[in-house]
């Protein structure tokens, strides 16, 4: 049986502190009460991120852009990777967009509890605020990188020599949903990593390896149509596969709507998020002692 | 509405020993442990048995019960490791108790440290907002008090400068200013006043007594006995995680300062009282000796008194200074002195070789007024490392028999009782 560690009765505002056992409730109401703190933490992350860097916020663009260039030369040019009839640069960049959000969330959220150790050992606030803010602060980089994509599409569209017609379809309206799915996946994995990192610093070493490995099983440099039909659903167990396919479908209208794959990816993403939330809440009570 | 602000019932907190120095486990340890778990159950001399009888665990706080009424300012005192900080951490929800429970009626603000979450790259202005939010203030509250906070901190000119360019004094003033403008119904404060210069400390104390007078409930932990005496009326004393006394503050302070110290004029440190950081410095004893070289706990004001610190150095230390703080039991400082204050000794002991030492000095006759004095010990390398510190190592009493002015039965104010060379000159 789960026993709530903190019972708040709004009428009298009595707080009872006692040892808790088992699985804690998510207590999302408390998180909502601290929404201003989440806002300030996001704002701090963004403000601080590129301070004392020469190139500042342009790093948010440089990273995906040059990865795209390298992919285009090696996978698109030399390896002649198919790209679902979309110019390879646009093809890979649409994949790199949510991928950047995801990897940044993984590394930032994964380390977030450690970097905010002094706050955790000195002040109470819902601990969920920390990884949540880390994940959300990645949205700014995402938006900056997104502007580049628009520029690329416009460039290819009007440059007739390149023979590419951008297809603006109603599918574009579904983009926010795919962005949400990317956030759900990022937060889910980020929660697991951040809570594990409090106890096991191995996570610091696992994160770079994990991101590298994950890149190969996500259709960024190659289209998921390369995967044999019967393996697709298994492939979609990687929620990022569904996210990237969804982004491509919504933005550049490749192939068909990713139906079954998307369903599998969404389910897995939700499972990771919910289990991550509960795991985090369970580990939360010893954070201040263990960190 | 009940009249109780905080009710604590049988509160206890147990830590695993080794958690702190080891800091964290690795995944491998955990995996190894879970693989060996089934086998361990088979072996009688198991880990489990050790855990059951308490080895490897330590109770930082145990069976503590008390109540704080609304509007009361309660002091909490105790030696290092007595459980004060653990108590505050539980009450401010940073950590959970292991047993018992606490009930808190009202919004709690905790101040276990000033400047929590300050980011060096952000400006003073930005840090005020960030720190305020971390301490639980709403944005509108911070905005409403922003000017007040800036004025209090005295850093107006630098408010848009990143705090990494602040001097440490400015940094602390700003940090305290934000904290001081936190207005919860219940305030839990740890040793935050022990920072900054004397002027700033006075200002902080002033702010704290304002808070106390506004009828808010305050739980105040400090090592500064004069602050405790000034701000609180009632105080609880913790020792080894247990509540040993709750009494009106003057009584509690007196009890605290005299309890736990030997009455023989000698203090000996046992192995478990010496923290690991002290290595290679190992304090052995501290003694107060009278003019004839006897160890005493009452000395005469009219005779010289010798204080000696005996210690081992297991390895040489460069720049080591061993010294004392002398304070009254009321918390007033009398002096601070180190064995290498003298330049000749400082140069001779630039690097102190490993060995067995006694550092001693003499308090001259006709120096201290009657009363009770506390000797604190410090062994450190200036600005590099503090090896050992015990702020209340030993207490002794000064008897004024024979001191100047004893023909009048009146207490003399002040810590010094010098025999001054008065002259009376009849002029006209």
Interface residues (C-beta under 8 A of the other chain):
Chain A: X5 X6 X12 X13 X14 X15 X16 X17 X18 X19 X20 X36 X37 X39 X40 X43 X44 X47 X48 X51 X52 X116 X118 X119 X120 X121 X122 X123 X124 X125 X198 X199 X200 X201 X202 X285 X286 X288 X289 X290 X291
Chain B: X1 X15 X19 X24 X25 X26 X27 X28 X30 X89 X90 X91 X92 X93 X94 X95 X96 X97 X98 X99 X100 X101 X102 X103 X104 X105 X106 X107 X108 X110 X112 X113 X116 X117 X119 X121 X122 X126 X129 X130 X133 X134 X135 X136 X138 X139
